[in-house]
Amino acid sequence: MHGEYKVPGGKLVVVDFEVTDGVIADFRLAGDFFLEPDDALDDINAAVTGLPVETDASAIAAAVRAALPEGAQLLGLTPEAVGTAVRRALVTAPGWGDFDWEILHDKAVSPRMNLALDEVLTTRVGEGRRRPTLRIWEWDESAVVIGSFQSYRNEVDPEGAAKHGFDVVRRISGGGAMMMAAGQIITYSLYVPASLVQGMTFADSYAFLDDWVLQALRSLGIDAIYQPLNDIAGPSGKIGGAAQKRLANGGVLHHATLSYDIDGQMMTEVLRIGREKLSDKGTASAAKRVDPLRSQTGLSRAEIIERFKDTFRGITRAEDGAIAADEYEAAEELVRTKFATEAWLHRVP
């Protein structure tokens, strides 16, 4: 068995082993990570050898951690990464380069249409009717997008939203509210088959699916890191956040919103929860909690998006594509029957 896993922000972890009578045998760890002392490698190999093949990634990580000598230093490597690499080997999980990818950056549509397209395109990837895809959002009106399980009345101040021209819509993924002000954010969606993240914990899949954008941000001079569960951050604060939805047909939606610019005062007037978060953090200004890309790079939103696309192409060899007419039609029907309805918007009052 052979498995590989690139630690987000870290190094490549490679595992090779045999399976004998239902247990892992002759386990060997390799990679371009740093590990001290040297003989800690033997401790890790011994810890994994003999584990049942049913052992999940968390239990493998626990065994590795328990076997490490006191004071061991792991750089670019974590016990969890060893567990993930083993599980991916056992399920022969594919990597980024094993798929034919497509990039979509189509015309601006309403926030509701963007949300409906997320569901339609994820469904089609799960069904095998569309290649795995990266889509960059464009929209033609401002909106607050709340998570699938958030309370409408707890999250949004209707008077503040109306004052600043924000519609309110609900997405199919969990997580927190995002303000889609015109020209102030960059949002992208990944539509991938579940096999791409096989063997990973739910938390690890977040970091794995956003690692390419960390690479793009670093190429722009931003010291970007991933903060579990779902935040992308820089030295001065949060840049953005991600959310996921997994469909029964095997399609996985992973989307993220990054702040290009921000009006902190407006955020506190539109989002009720923003006031509580700021109070809890002891922060006087919302802008201090977010580290926008405009101030860090001096680049236009369009220039940053092009860097994102170039980075993704370099990793996946993706080709530019377009949303098909029937995909738009299916999304329009979902807007009518779901995303534009009061029942969906207020599913959690």
N, C-alpha and C positions, 0 to 999 in steps of 0.2 A: 504494500500500500504506500502511496505517496501523496502528501498533501502540502499545500502552500497557503500562507495567509500573510498579507501585508498589513502590519500594524498601522492603523491610521496615525500619521505623524511620527511613525517609528520605522522599524526595519522589517525585512522579509524573514519569516519564520518557515522553515522547511522541516517536514517530518517524514521519515521512512520507517516502515515496520512490517512485520508479518502478523498474520492472524492464525493462531494454532489452538484448536479445541475451544474456540469462543473467547480467547483472551489475546491481548496484544503481546507480541513477542519480538525480541531483538529490536527494541525501539531506539531510534537514532534521531537526535535533534541537530539541526544545522541552520545556518543563516548568517546575515551580515550584521547581527546585533553585537553588543558588548556584554560580557559576563565575567564577573570576578567573584570568587577565585576561579581559576581555570577548571578545577576538578568539580565545580558545581554542575558542569555539564554532565558528568557521570552520575551525579545525584538525581538530576532530572530524568535522565534515561532510565535509571533504575526505578524511579517512582512510577513511571508510566508503564514500564514492562510488567506484565502480569495483570493489568486491569482488565475487567470484562469489556468486551466490545460494546456493550450497552451503556457503559459509563458516559454520562453527559458531560458537556464542556465544563460546567461549573465544578463537578466532582473531580475531573481531571486537573483543573486549575488548583483545587484544594490539595490534591495529592502532591503536585509540584511544589506548592508553597510550603507544605509541611516538610518536604525533603530538603529544602534549601538550607545551607549552613547559616548560622547567625552572622549578620553583617553582609550577606551576599548583595552584590550590586548588579541590577539588571537595567541596561540602557537600550532602548529600542525594542525591548522584549518584556512581556508580562506572562505570568502563569496562565491567564485567561487566553492569551494568544496561542499558547501551546495546546490548550483544550480545543480551541476553535480549529486549528490546523488538523488535529487528529480527527475531529468529527467530520470535517470537510473531506478528509481522505477516505473515511469510511463510507461516505455517501457519494464519493466521486463528484464533488460539487465543481461546477465550471467557474471560470474567472471572467473578468471583463472582456478579455480578448477572445473568448470562445463564442461570442455572439456577434451577429451583424446588427449594428446600431444605426439609429436615425436621429437627427436633430431637427426639431420643429421650432420655428420662430415666425409665426404667422401673424395675420392682421389682428388689430385690437378688437376685443369683444367685451361684452359686459362681464362683471365679476361672476354673475350667475352662470354665464356660458363657460367661463373658465372652470368653474367647479363641476359643471356637467361634463365638460370635456375630460376632466380628470377621471371621472367614473367610466365614461365610454372607452377611453383609450386604455385604462387599466384592464377593463373587461376584455378588450380585444387582444391585448398581450397575453392575458391568462388563457384565452381560447386559442392562441396561436395564429390569430388573424392579422397581427401587426408585429413588426420587429420591436425588440426593446428600444425604448425611446427616451430622449431628453427633450422636454418642451420648455421654452422660455415664454412666460406669460407677458401679454400686453393687454391693457384694458382701457375702456373708454369712459369710465366714470369712477369716482371714489367710493370705497365701501369699507366697512368693518366686516371682517370674515371671522366668525366665531367657531370654536371647535365643536365637534359633534356632540359632546357631552356637557358643554357649558350652559349655564343658565342665562337666558337672554336678559332678564331683568337685573341679574347680579353683575353682568359684564358691561352692559351698554347704557349710557345715559341718552335716551331718545332725543331730548331737547338739544343736548350738545351735538349729537350726530346730525340732526336736522340743521342746526345753526351753521355747521361747517360743510354741509353738503355731502354727508356720508350715508349711503344706503347700508343696510345691515343684512348679511346673508350667512348661511350656515354651511360648513363643508362636511364631508363624510369622514374625515380623519379626526382624531382627538387632538389634544393640545390646547394652547391658549389662543386668544384673539390676536389678529393682526390687522393693522390699519393700512389699507391699500390706497394711499393718497397718490394723486397723479404725479409721476416722476420721482417719487420719494423712496421707492423700494425696488428690489429685484427679486422676482419669484420664479422658481423653476420647479418642474415636476419630472420625476423619473418613473417610468412604467416598465417594470422588470418582471421576469418569471421568478417564482419562489426559489427555483434551483440556484439562482445566483447567491442567495444568502443562506443556503442550506448549511446546517452545522453550526450556525452562529446563534448566540443568544439574541434576544430581541434588541437589547441595548447595543451589542456589538454591531448589529446590522445598521443601526443609525450612523455610527461613526464610519463604517465601511462605505456606505453609499454616499457619504458627503466628503470622503477623503479627496476626491478629485477637485472639489471646489476649494479645499484648504490649499492644495497645490497651486491653484490659480491665484488665490489671494497672496500666497507667499511670493509668487512671481511678480506681484505688484508691489512688493516691499512691505506687506502686512504680516506681522508675526502672528498668524492665525492658529488657534488651537481649538480642539473639540472638548466641550465640557458636558459630561453626561448629565441627563440623558440625551438632550437634543439641542444644545446651544452651540453656536459657532461664535467665538469670542476673539478679541484682540487685546493688546496690553491695557487699553483704557476702558474696556467694557464689552458688553454683548454686541455682536454684529447682527446676528440673526438666529432663527430657530427652525427646527424641522418637525415634521409629523408624518405618520404612516397610516395606511389602511391596507389590510390584507384580505383579498377576496377568496371566496371558497373555491373558485376555479383555478387558483394558483397565480393570479396576478397580484403584484405588489405595487402600491402607490407610495412613493416617498417624495414629499415636496418640502421645500424650504423657502423662507422669506428672509432676505437680507436688507438691512436698512442702508439706503444710499444717502438719504438726507432725512431730517426729522424736525418736526415742530413739537417740542416737548410739552409746551403749554397746551396745545391743541389736543394732544394725546390724553392729558388729564381731564379735559373737558368732555371728551367723547367716551372714554373707557372708565367705568366706575372702579374696576379692579386695579387700574393703574394707580389710583390714589392710595389704595391699601398697600400695594407692593412698594410704593415709594415710602410710605410711612414705616413699613416694616424694615426697610433697608436704611432708614434714617437719612434719606436722600432728599435734598430740597428741590432738585430739578430732574424731570424725566430725562432730559437730554444727557445728563451725567451717567445714566445707566445704559446708554446705547452709544456705540462707537461707529458712526456712519462712514460709509466708504468714500463719500465725496470729500470729507475733510481729511481723510487719511491719504488719499491718492491724488487729489486734484484733477482727476479724470472725469469725463462725462459718463453718464450712465451707459450710453451706447458703447463707449470704449471698453468699459469694464465687462459688459456682456460679451463683446467680441473676444476678450481674453478668456472668459469662461468657456466659450464655445471652442476656441483654439486648443485650450488645455484638454477638454473632453475629447476632441478629435485625436489628440496625440496619444491618449490612453486607450481609446476604443476603436480608432479608425472609422468613426461614425461618418455617415453621409448626410447631407442636407436633404430634407424631405418636406412634405406638406400634409396637412390634415385633409383627408378625403371628403368629398361632398356628402357621402352617406354618414360619415362620422359627425359632421356638423349637423346633419338632419337628426341623428339620434340624440345629440346633445340638446338641440332645440326642443325635442319632445320631452327630455328629462327636465329641462327648465320649466316647461308648462306643467308637467305632472308632479314635480317634486320641488325643485330648488326655488321656484317663485311662489310656492304655496305657504299660507300661514301655518298649516299643520307642520310642515318641515321646519320652518323658522322657529316656531315655538314648541318644538318637540320636548325641549326642557324649558319650562316657562321662565 
